[in-house]
Amino acid sequence: MKVFWRPSKISTAALVGIALGSVGVFNWVEQSSRVDSPAPSELKLRAIQRTAEAYRLLTAHHNLSHAHPNHGLPADFSSLLGAQHSIITSDLGNLDAKKASLNPNWAKVIIDLFEQAGLKAGDTVGVGVSGSFPALNVATLVAAQEMGLKTQVISSGAASNWGANEPDWTWLDMESLLFKKGYIGSKSIIASQGAKMDLALDLSQDGKAALEQARLRNQIKKLPGATLDELTLNRVNILSQTPIRAYVNVGGGVASVGTRVVKKTFPAGITLPGKISLDNTAPGVMSHFYHQGTPVIHLVRIRELAAQIGLRPWTEGAELQSTHVDRKLAILGLIAILLSLIGVGFIKIENPIEAARYPLGVQQTVWSKRAAAFALSLMHFLRNLS
């Protein structure tokens, strides 16, 4: 009696058993994960609370005349999610990313990033924002205020889907209210229209006019420049008048970020000097300050960043938590599943005619392929855990 490979004769019951067992192993590993919840410092807790209060202030103010769907989020945060379409909508936005950004715990994350950049009270931070992620704009500026940082903010007015894209409720309107109420230490020193080429070339005349009206009613100076290169250079020159210790980009404003290639070159989160290879001619404000040796904080790919740091959905009074999979349990579970998949392929064959169809060489070849697949899967899995 010998054991032979017989791929065409695996029973349905065996496959179902393996599937159910795999689900069980997955649940076991998931339930056995450990959660690390270091209590945020008093500073970070205060920043979280102030950010939540700022969200409520904005919603209470705007909901006097507007009704907002909450998309499953707290109703008192709803005004920070705009419309799907409007005359000042610049680009396609992702609703799930916007919902992920509407979480006061981001203020704690941003303070963590400020600390990694070596910032301390009294330092000046350059900030480039658009209307696409108003909730992150708020969290960034509140975090800076609570940490005692000075901010030099340059805004672009347009916004992507579900951002601050209502003509009478733009990011500049939100910012002015928060500054007036003392939630942020400064408002934009200057603003562009944003959208295509930072000149709103993809918007209608009505859209451009609405952005201009928003700038004027909030008494913000207009960023000079007739081309994207001029607008980018003027941003750099304005920010360079005061030495900045870090540059923060929120969203995907083309003058702040540069090209799509540059946007993807910078990882989400913080990039310290010397950490990435970037061409000296790379466009954008981020690239300029990175080449000057300035830490860059890039708040993009929000869902990816939230998953990376283990950001939990917001609930009142909840602390930021991060979940880490127990590697030993995960590896044991993976080995068990892969061995079961390999094992079902080997059965006892009594019929010598059937046995003759699968000589030893074929068995060895199949086993080698299975072993190689096992090794590659394990390597990939461990790399994802690291």
N, C-alpha and C positions, 0 to 999 in steps of 0.2 A: 504494500500500500504506500503510495507516494502522494505528495501534495503538488498540485499543478495549478497554473494560472488559467482561469476560465472566465473572461470578462463578460461573455454573453449569457452566463447562467446565474448571475447574482440575483437573488430573490428580492421581490418588492418589499417583503417584510423586513429584510435586512437593511435595505436602504431607508425605509421609514424609521426603523429603530435607530439608525445612525443619526438621522435628521432630528428626531426627538431628543436623543442623547446630546447632540450638539447644542440644541436650545437650552437644555438643562445645564450644560457646562457653562454656557455664556451667562446664564442667570446667576449661577454660583459665583463666577468671577466678578460679575457686576455687583452683586450683593455683598461680596467680601471686600470690595474696594474700601480703602481707608480715606477719610475726609480730614484734611488738615484745615483748621479754621483759626489761625492766629487772630486774636482780638485786635482790630485796628486801633491805632493810637488815638488819643483824644483829638488831635489835629485832623486825622483822616475821618473820624466819626463826625466831627463838626462839618467838614467839607461835604460829606455825604448828605447830612441833614440840610445844610444850606442849599445844596443843589436840588433836593426834593422840594424845599420851600420855594425856590426860584421857579421850578416847573409849575407849581400850584399857582403862584402869582401870575405867571403868564397865561395860564388857562383861565383863571378867574377873570382876568382883565379882558381877554378876548371873547370869552363865552358870553359876555354881556350882550353881544350883538351877533354871535355866530354859534351854530351848533356843529359839533365835530363827532364823527364816528370814532369810537375808541379802539377799534381793531383788536379787542381782547386785552387792552392795556388799562391801567388805572384811569378812570374817567377824569380825574383831576390833573392828568398829564396830557390830555388829548390835544391841546392846541399846538403842541410841538410836532404833530403829524399833520402835514398839509394835504392838499388835494392831489389826485393822480395827475391831473392836467390843469394848466392855467397858461395865461399869456406870458408869464415870466418863468415857465418851466424850461430848463436848459438842456436836460439830458435824461436818459433812462435811469430810473432809480429802482432799488429793490426794497419792497415793503418789509420783508423780513429783516433786512439790514437796518432799516430805519427803526423798526421796533426794538431790535437788539441794542441800538444806541440810546434808547430812552430808558435809561437805568441810572439812578443817582450814584450807584456804586462805581461808576466810571470815574467819579471825582477822586476816589481812593486810588484807583489804578493810575490816574494821571499824576497824582502826588508821588506814587512809587517811581514813575518814569522821571519826574523832576529830580528825585533824590538820586536815581541812577546817573543822571546827567551831572550830579555834583552841585546842584543849585542850592542856594541858601537865601534867607530873607534879605531883601535889598537888591538882588540880582535882577537884571532886565531880560525879558524873554520876547523874542519876535514871534508873532502869531499870524498865520495866514488862514483865513476861513472863507467859506462861501455860505450860502443859505441851505446847502444840501443836508447838513447834519446839525440842525440848531441845538439839539439836546447835547451833543458832544461839545459844541461851542460853549454852551453854558457851563458844562462840567469843567472844561479846561479853564475858563476865566474865573469861576468860583474857586477852583483848586488853587490857582495862582494867587487870588486874593487872600485865601485863608493861610497860605504859606508865606505871605509877605513879599511876593514877587511883583515887580513892575512889568506891565505888558505894553508892547507896541503892536497894536492890532491893525492889520490891513484886510478889509473885507471885499468880497465881490458879491453883488446883489442877487444874481439869479440863483435858482435852486433846481435840483433834479426832482423827479416824482416823489411826492409825499414829504418833501422838505418844507422849508419856509417859503412856499411858492404862491402864497395868496397876495395879490397886489397891495392890499391894505394891511397886511400882516407879514412883513418881510423880516429877515434876520436883523436889519437895521432898526426896525421898530421894537423888536424884542430886546435887543441890546440896549437901546435908549431907556426903556422902562427899567431894566435891571440895574443900570447905572444910576438912574434917578433914585431907586429904592435902596441903593447901597450894597447890592449883592455882588457887583463886580467893581474893580478899582478904576477901570478906564473903559472907554468905548473906542470905536474905530477912529484912527487919526486921519484916515483917508479911505476912499472906496472906489472900486471900478464897477462896471456893469456885469462883468463875468460872462458866463456862457462861452460860445465859440470865439476863440482867439482873444478872450477877455474883453471883447467889444460887442457882445450880444449879436453877432452877425447872423445867428440862426433864429433870432426872435423877430416878431412883427414890429411895426412902428409903434403899435399900442403897447407892446411888451416893453420896448425900450423906454417909452415915455413913462410907464408905470415905475420902472426902476429909477429913472431920474427923479420922479416925484418923491419916491421913498427916500432917496438921498437928501433931497432938499428939505423935506419936512423933519428929518432927523439931524439937520445941520452938520452934515459930513462933507468934507472937501472932496472934490473930484480928482481922482488919480489922472494926471496928464499922460498923454501918449496916443499916437495914431496907429501904432502897430503893436503886436504882441511883444516883440523884442523891446520896444520902447517902454511899454507898461511894466515888463519884467525888470528892466534896468532901473526904472524909477522906484519900484518897490525896494530893490536892493539898496539904492542910494538913500532912501528915506530911513530904512531900518539901520543902515550903517552909521547914521549920525550919532547914535548912542550905542556903545559897545553892548552886544547881546551875548548872553552866556548859553543860549539854546534857541533853536528855531522849531516851532511847532506848526505842522500843517494838519488841518482838519479837512478831510474830503479830497476832491480831485480837481480843484481849481487849476486851470492850465498854466497860469503865470506862476503860481506857487510851486506846483509839482514839476512842470516841464512836460516832456513827451510821455506817452504811455510806457515806453521802454524804461525811462527813468523812474516813473511811478512804481513799476514792478521791480526795479533794481533795489530800491529801498524796501526793506522788510517792514511789515506792520509793527509798530512799537518804536523802540529807540535804536538809533544807529550811532555809535560812538565813533570818533575820528579814527580812520584807518581800518575800519571793519569791512568795508566793501570796496571793490575796484570800480571807479567811476571816471569816465573820460573827462579831461579838463574842460572840454567844450560843451559838456552836457548842459542843456538849458534849464531854466527854472531857479526860483529863489532858494529852494532846498539845496540844490546842487552847489550853488554859490557859497552858501554858508558852510556846507559840509567841507568844501575845499579850503575854507578858511580855518578849519579845525574846530568847528562848532558842532556840538551834539545835535542831532536831528530827531525829532519825535514825529512819527508819521502815523496819523490816526486814520487808517483806511482798512479795507477788508475786515469790516467790523465783526462779522459773524466768526470769521477765522480767528481773529484776535481774542474774542470773547471765549471761544472754545479752548484756545491755547492757555488762557489764564484761569479757566474754570469759573468764569463770571456767572453767577446765578441770576435768574429772573428776579426783579425787584419785588420785595414784600416789605411792608412797613416794619422797621426795626430789625430787619435781617442783616447779618454781617456778610461780607464778602467771603466766599468759600472756594476752595479749590479741591478737586477730586483727583486722586492719583490711583491708577490701577496697580494692584499688587503684582509685580512682575513674575514672581515665582508661581503664583496661582495661575496667571495667564499662560505661562509657558507649559505648566503641567496640563492645563486644559487643552492647549493646542496640540500637544503631543498625544493626548488621549484620543482626540478627534482624528488626527492624521493616522495614527496606528490602527484605529478602527476602520478607516477607509482602505488602508493597505490590507488589513487582515481579511476583509470580506472577499477579496479577490483570490484567496487561496482556499481551495476546498479539496476534499478527498475524492479521487476519481477511481471507481472500481473497474470501469469498462476500459480494457487495454486499447481498443480502437480510438476512444476519446483521448486517452493518455498519449497515444502516438502523435496526435495532432499538435501537442504542446511539448516538444522536446526541451531538455534542460537548458539549452542555449537561449530559447525564447523566454523561459522563466527568468533566467539571469538578466536578460535585457530589460524585461518589464520591471524586475525588482530594482535595477539600477536607475531606471527612469523614475520610479516611485521614490526612491531614496533621494535622488537629486531634487525632485519636486518638494519633498519634505524639507530638505536643507534650505532651499530658496525661500520657501514660505516662512520658515522659522527666522531666517535672517531678516526678511522684510518686516515681520511682526516685531522683532526686537528693535529694529531701526525706528519704527513708528512709536514704540514705547519710550525711546530715549529722548 
